[in-house]
Structure formats: C-alpha cells, structure tokens
Amino acid sequence: MIQQLQKLVAKQTKDYDGRVTPEQREGDEGKAMAKQISVKQGRVEDLTRKLANQLNKNEEAREAGERK
C-alpha cells in the first residue's frame, strides 16, 4: 500500500515537473500544486515511519518473549 502511495506521489511530481513552467511555479496555482504534492509526500513518510515503528515494537516484543 505504501509503495503504491509513493508511486502515485512520484507520478504527480513527474507530471508537475513536465507540465508546469518555471513561470507558473511562481504563481499561486503552481505553488498550491507543489504544496499539495508535498503534503501527500509527508503523509507517505508519516505512514512509513509509523509502520516501521510498529514493526520494531513487534520485533522487540517477540525477542523479549523468546528470552523468557
């Protein structure tokens, strides 16, 4: 799921880079589009971090159980 989200954000970034001119990027609409992509990337990053933290906790709990 996270990989699919990342691919979507990467596609949107590539589309933005190819479609929006440097002049448009300085305008309100271009900046809003870039901000939207940035927010989506931040969400993917947060999800990835939360998943990694949960996996680490599960692994630590499993290892603690094996030591008993």
ChimeraX commands (.cxc) that place a marker at each C-alpha (Angstrom):
marker #1 position 0.00,0.00,0.00 radius 0.5
marker #1 position 2.71,2.47,0.96 radius 0.5
marker #1 position 4.63,1.63,-2.19 radius 0.5
marker #1 position 1.55,2.40,-4.29 radius 0.5
marker #1 position 1.08,5.72,-2.50 radius 0.5
marker #1 position 4.73,6.59,-3.12 radius 0.5
marker #1 position 4.38,5.71,-6.80 radius 0.5
marker #1 position 1.33,7.98,-7.03 radius 0.5
marker #1 position 3.20,10.89,-5.45 radius 0.5
marker #1 position 6.19,10.27,-7.73 radius 0.5
marker #1 position 3.91,10.31,-10.78 radius 0.5
marker #1 position 2.27,13.53,-9.64 radius 0.5
marker #1 position 5.71,15.08,-9.12 radius 0.5
marker #1 position 6.85,13.99,-12.56 radius 0.5
marker #1 position 3.65,15.33,-14.13 radius 0.5
marker #1 position 4.11,18.64,-12.31 radius 0.5
marker #1 position 7.73,18.90,-13.44 radius 0.5
marker #1 position 6.78,18.23,-17.05 radius 0.5
marker #1 position 3.61,20.28,-17.21 radius 0.5
marker #1 position 4.19,23.37,-15.08 radius 0.5
marker #1 position 6.53,26.00,-16.46 radius 0.5
marker #1 position 9.00,27.86,-14.23 radius 0.5
marker #1 position 6.84,30.96,-14.57 radius 0.5
marker #1 position 3.73,29.06,-13.48 radius 0.5
marker #1 position 5.57,27.65,-10.48 radius 0.5
marker #1 position 6.00,31.18,-9.17 radius 0.5
marker #1 position 2.25,31.82,-9.34 radius 0.5
marker #1 position -0.32,30.96,-6.69 radius 0.5
marker #1 position -1.69,27.96,-8.59 radius 0.5
marker #1 position 1.73,26.46,-9.23 radius 0.5
marker #1 position 2.74,26.92,-5.61 radius 0.5
marker #1 position -0.54,25.38,-4.44 radius 0.5
marker #1 position 0.02,22.35,-6.66 radius 0.5
marker #1 position 3.56,21.90,-5.32 radius 0.5
marker #1 position 2.30,22.26,-1.74 radius 0.5
marker #1 position -0.37,19.63,-2.34 radius 0.5
marker #1 position 2.22,17.17,-3.63 radius 0.5
marker #1 position 4.48,17.98,-0.69 radius 0.5
marker #1 position 1.68,17.31,1.80 radius 0.5
marker #1 position 0.96,13.96,0.16 radius 0.5
marker #1 position 4.64,13.02,0.34 radius 0.5
marker #1 position 4.65,13.97,4.02 radius 0.5
marker #1 position 1.70,11.65,4.62 radius 0.5
marker #1 position 3.50,8.78,2.92 radius 0.5
marker #1 position 6.56,9.49,5.06 radius 0.5
marker #1 position 4.46,9.53,8.23 radius 0.5
marker #1 position 2.77,6.25,7.33 radius 0.5
marker #1 position 6.12,4.65,6.58 radius 0.5
marker #1 position 7.58,5.85,9.88 radius 0.5
marker #1 position 4.56,4.60,11.85 radius 0.5
marker #1 position 4.73,1.20,10.16 radius 0.5
marker #1 position 8.46,0.90,10.83 radius 0.5
marker #1 position 7.97,1.84,14.48 radius 0.5
marker #1 position 5.20,-0.71,14.89 radius 0.5
marker #1 position 7.28,-3.42,13.24 radius 0.5
marker #1 position 10.19,-2.59,15.56 radius 0.5
marker #1 position 7.92,-2.79,18.62 radius 0.5
marker #1 position 6.53,-6.13,17.47 radius 0.5
marker #1 position 10.05,-7.48,16.87 radius 0.5
marker #1 position 11.23,-6.28,20.28 radius 0.5
marker #1 position 8.22,-7.89,21.95 radius 0.5
marker #1 position 8.84,-11.14,20.10 radius 0.5
marker #1 position 12.50,-11.14,21.08 radius 0.5
marker #1 position 11.63,-10.37,24.71 radius 0.5
marker #1 position 9.21,-13.28,24.70 radius 0.5
marker #1 position 11.84,-15.63,23.32 radius 0.5
marker #1 position 14.30,-14.67,26.08 radius 0.5
marker #1 position 11.92,-15.70,28.86 radius 0.5
marker link #1:1,2 radius 0.2
marker link #1:2,3 radius 0.2
marker link #1:3,4 radius 0.2
marker link #1:4,5 radius 0.2
marker link #1:5,6 radius 0.2
marker link #1:6,7 radius 0.2
marker link #1:7,8 radius 0.2
marker link #1:8,9 radius 0.2
marker link #1:9,10 radius 0.2
marker link #1:10,11 radius 0.2
marker link #1:11,12 radius 0.2
marker link #1:12,13 radius 0.2
marker link #1:13,14 radius 0.2
marker link #1:14,15 radius 0.2
marker link #1:15,16 radius 0.2
marker link #1:16,17 radius 0.2
marker link #1:17,18 radius 0.2
marker link #1:18,19 radius 0.2
marker link #1:19,20 radius 0.2
marker link #1:20,21 radius 0.2
marker link #1:21,22 radius 0.2
marker link #1:22,23 radius 0.2
marker link #1:23,24 radius 0.2
marker link #1:24,25 radius 0.2
marker link #1:25,26 radius 0.2
marker link #1:26,27 radius 0.2
marker link #1:27,28 radius 0.2
marker link #1:28,29 radius 0.2
marker link #1:29,30 radius 0.2
marker link #1:30,31 radius 0.2
marker link #1:31,32 radius 0.2
marker link #1:32,33 radius 0.2
marker link #1:33,34 radius 0.2
marker link #1:34,35 radius 0.2
marker link #1:35,36 radius 0.2
marker link #1:36,37 radius 0.2
marker link #1:37,38 radius 0.2
marker link #1:38,39 radius 0.2
marker link #1:39,40 radius 0.2
marker link #1:40,41 radius 0.2
marker link #1:41,42 radius 0.2
marker link #1:42,43 radius 0.2
marker link #1:43,44 radius 0.2
marker link #1:44,45 radius 0.2
marker link #1:45,46 radius 0.2
marker link #1:46,47 radius 0.2
marker link #1:47,48 radius 0.2
marker link #1:48,49 radius 0.2
marker link #1:49,50 radius 0.2
marker link #1:50,51 radius 0.2
marker link #1:51,52 radius 0.2
marker link #1:52,53 radius 0.2
marker link #1:53,54 radius 0.2
marker link #1:54,55 radius 0.2
marker link #1:55,56 radius 0.2
marker link #1:56,57 radius 0.2
marker link #1:57,58 radius 0.2
marker link #1:58,59 radius 0.2
marker link #1:59,60 radius 0.2
marker link #1:60,61 radius 0.2
marker link #1:61,62 radius 0.2
marker link #1:62,63 radius 0.2
marker link #1:63,64 radius 0.2
marker link #1:64,65 radius 0.2
marker link #1:65,66 radius 0.2
marker link #1:66,67 radius 0.2
marker link #1:67,68 radius 0.2
view
